[in-house]
Amino acid sequence: MKNSSSEYEAIIGLEIHAQLLTQSKLFCSCGTNFGEPPNSQVCPICLGHPGVLPVLNEKAVELAIRVALAASTTIRKESIFARKNYFYPDLPKSYQISQYEKPLAENGILEAEVDGEARTIGLKRIHLEEDAGKSFHPEKDEDEQFTFVDLNRCGVPLIEIVTEPDIRSPKEAHSYLLSLKQLLEFLEVCDGNMEKGSLRCDANVSVRLKGEREMGTKSEIKNINSFKGVEKGLSFEIERQIELLKRGERVKQETLLWDPVKEVCLPMRSKEEAHDYRYFPEPDLLPLVISGEMVEEIRKGLPELPNERRKRFIRQYGLPQHDAWLLTSVRSLADYYEAVVSECGDAKTASNWIMTEVLRIVSEKAGDISSCPISSHSLSELILLLKDGTISGKIAKTVFEEMAKTGKGPRSIVEEKGFVQVTDEEQIREFILCVLKENQEIVTEYLGGKSKSFTFLVGQTMKLSKGMANPELVNRILREELSKP
Amino acid sequence: MNEDIHYLPAHSIRELLKSRNIGAEDVVGASARRIGKFDCRVRAYLSAITEQAISAARAIDRGSVSASDGLLSGVPVAVKNNICTKGIETNCASRILEGYIPPYDSTAVQRLKAAGAILIGKTNLDEFGMGSSTENSAFFPTRNPWNLDKVPGGSSGGSAAAVSAGMATVALGSDTGGSVRQPAGFTNLFGLKPTYGAVSRYGLVAFASSLDQIGIFSRDIEDCATVFNLISGYDPMDSTSSTLTRPVSMEEIKKGLDGVKFGIPESFLEEGVNEEVSSCFEKAVSALESLGARAERIELPNLKYSVASYYLVANAEASSNLARYDGIRYGKRAAHYSDISDMYDKTRTEGFGREVKRRIMLGTYALSSGYYDEYYLRAQKVRTLIKADFEAAFKKVNAVLMPTSPTPPFGFGEKLVDPLSMYLSDIFTLAVNLSGIPSISFPSGFSAEGLPVGTQAIGPSFSEELIFRIAYNFSEKCGFHNKRPELEKQFK
């Protein structure tokens, strides 16, 4: 935001839809795989045929409770499914089964890191609901008059997580969404893939003069499907609202769509014409009753959560804050790190390698740690080879690149290529004597007081040894030789 | 006796089949012949599949299907056209579902077929079950076999007429506010509305989900009990189906009525009951007392709000249940339209009948924001009070007795002009659906015109055995159920 931000502040709340990692849909046994041919994962139930009834998927309930527990919410003993009625071509029953007045869980918190600091944001509610289908319009001219409907997504289980309006900047919204994604992945509840739509975000935003107590009129940005979109969309909208207020105009309550190509928010429909959803309790489902035992059972099965794990990394491995945040950002990455440390025993070296080299090659491949060609075992072996002096740091980098390229273990690469570090003092002394003989002028300069020349001589020795001489030995022996009369 | 095969009860058919005195083809053929002869006027069936039924019967006779040992082996069964049957059109007597062929069988039909029952046709109804006379069918009205100028009742009038006229042995209907009991009363049959949750609703096209229940038409109690035992019981496909249902036993049902106490809500009955109905009811009470049962006056003070509460709850749910008929995936779509909302408009304008539209409008209004608390929510609160009335009554008496309908069968068009008078014809049946409890209507006499009059026995949840017992003992003594309509005479 520009300088106008000093007078105004933004009030942001997020509604996040996360697809639960179940085998089957929320109310029938159809599969939930992404990318299957259109309408190949459907049955009379998810198609809303006359006479069919929904039967609740217990696994979805369990996954939702995992999130509810991790976010310290209060879980209702009895939550109620409701019908949200509206007409849309890709909504077969013309209503969506969701939770309304009595959601699964309420009043929780979530921690996020903003500029290296932990911030707590309130969670209003978490509820279960089914997804709708997808309509698309082909670009070919002759098909222009048609709308195609794919109902594979229909009935896919979602949780909706609604925050309190506690977020104050687009950057904070971004961080919050990232933390939530991490949490969902840690819990193995959602794969967090925004491109595939398994994580979607709507944002409510209003602005007001700083110090004012009353909220401004809000607008809602729908269906943001990238982290960039959250930040850019909110920035755009906040700036727009501030401009309006500055000109003395009023903000209209409306629903906007973020256009990621043009990078603008466009109005979808004005809230005045919005649907009256006519919610009422779903008569085809009994109230969802959750017993204390069930909650305890699920609690016992919870993994260590990102926050706990982060704190433990700092405590147990003596890592700096920054390392701990980064390494716990994704569960599989944290697992990878711990596997490396347990084998090589050097927490900080492991962290350095992972944060720089490993994440670099992973991001080059645009994948995650699971696509990394270097196993945790190979990396810890490399660190051990380095520690016991078999190879130098420089060679280690070369070996690492080879490992990334071929997927081979470090030992076999070192042996194959003869990368073993030269620690034989006599051998090193021979290299040095050779270098001294060839660079008599430099030696004279050095002896004359030009200390920089020493580095040059070390470099020449390393070059002669093809980088395999142990640099510490080179330093020591070179000094010895130079101090000889 | 061959002349009367079409009126044989299922248990007799089973015995005759076992002793090989007749074949399933004879049984199904007898019903099929009745359909051929009389259904051109009665019009009980929207679609009779007699040829298919006869070949299914032949398969049983050849012993080529395992169903030959089933309790309903070779028994021709009619099914209301709002209960899904795989591969056979199920249109709810609505233009909007014309041509819809379900890809699955409802659980009840599945269970009947597994017992050897033969589906002989899909019967007419008030569109989507909305009405009390079967005049609201989008295709044609059904006539009462007892007097072709009278309605057979509704909304399951087709099923009632089919069984009453000997065009099926038993039939399935659905009862949302009396839609099985009232037509059973109008056609001299037994009509059961089971406890909510006793019979799976899977495959019953929803009208008002919290009130709908598949019900049974039969000419005697034993058939009703057999069908009930077959179709009831927990169904994993219906979350609201109960695990508490137990089969009823004929042995228990045949026990006398000694010690049975039933209550009569006299002050509720004072409101506009026809004299002939009233007199039949009084005689029925005396007959039951003579069998050892004891009658007691009781108060059900909130039952007078049944009609108001019912029409809010039922229509609210209906407005949501019927929203899926939008012309997108199946059924009718308007031929010409300009855009998507125009398509919705025209499809629904052309596809739904007057009564259905009226109820969708009322239900949508009752649920809309700003009116929800005043209408839907308040109706639900009244519903709770009505339920509590029954619960209190069942602490004092075993069952409640009421006429099934305030009048004998009425003439065509008589109530069509005034929807409210039509709604009031269900005044004695609605409270049972609102409370989720079971009730059976049994034949209990005739008007001066010779039209059937029914009485209903209402019991607490899962007391089907008890209410069967009341209906059975009464019928054994009085025998009204043995009388048949004189169709041949009317056809001269």
Contacts between the chains, C-beta under 8 A, distances in Angstrom:
chain1	res1	chain2	res2	distance
A	44	B	102	7.5
A	44	B	103	5.8
A	44	B	104	5.5
A	47	B	329	6.6
A	48	B	324	5.0
A	48	B	329	7.7
A	49	B	102	6.7
A	49	B	103	7.2
A	49	B	104	7.6
A	49	B	330	7.4
A	50	B	84	6.7
A	50	B	90	6.9
A	50	B	92	7.4
A	50	B	97	6.7
A	50	B	100	6.8
A	50	B	102	7.0
A	50	B	205	4.3
A	50	B	206	7.7
A	50	B	324	7.5
A	51	B	82	8.0
A	51	B	83	7.5
A	51	B	84	4.5
A	51	B	90	7.6
A	51	B	102	7.0
A	51	B	106	6.2
A	51	B	201	8.0
A	51	B	202	7.1
A	51	B	203	4.5
A	51	B	204	5.7
A	51	B	205	4.6
A	51	B	206	7.0
A	52	B	104	7.8
A	52	B	202	7.0
A	52	B	203	7.5
A	53	B	201	6.4
A	53	B	202	5.4
A	53	B	237	6.3
A	53	B	238	5.2
A	53	B	239	6.7
A	53	B	240	7.7
A	54	B	239	7.0
A	55	B	236	6.7
A	55	B	237	6.4
A	55	B	238	7.8
A	55	B	239	5.4
A	56	B	239	6.7
A	83	B	320	5.5
A	85	B	319	7.9
A	85	B	320	5.4
A	85	B	323	6.2
A	85	B	367	7.6
A	87	B	323	6.9
A	87	B	326	6.4
A	87	B	341	7.9
A	87	B	344	6.0
A	89	B	326	7.8
A	89	B	328	5.3
A	89	B	340	6.4
A	92	B	324	6.4
A	92	B	328	7.7
A	92	B	329	6.4
A	93	B	323	7.4
A	93	B	324	5.0
A	94	B	320	7.8
A	94	B	323	3.5
A	94	B	324	4.9
A	94	B	326	6.1
A	95	B	320	5.6
A	95	B	323	6.4
A	147	B	340	7.6
A	149	B	328	7.2
A	276	B	368	5.2
A	276	B	369	5.1
A	278	B	319	7.7
A	278	B	320	7.3
A	278	B	364	6.8
A	278	B	367	3.9
A	278	B	368	5.8
A	278	B	369	7.4
A	278	B	372	7.7
A	279	B	367	8.0
A	280	B	316	6.3
A	280	B	317	7.8
A	280	B	320	7.3
A	280	B	367	5.7
A	280	B	372	7.5
A	280	B	376	6.2
A	283	B	208	7.8
A	283	B	209	3.8
A	283	B	210	3.9
A	283	B	240	7.6
A	283	B	317	6.0
A	284	B	206	7.7
A	284	B	209	5.2
A	284	B	239	6.6
A	284	B	240	6.6
A	285	B	239	5.2
A	285	B	240	7.6
A	286	B	239	5.7
A	286	B	240	6.3
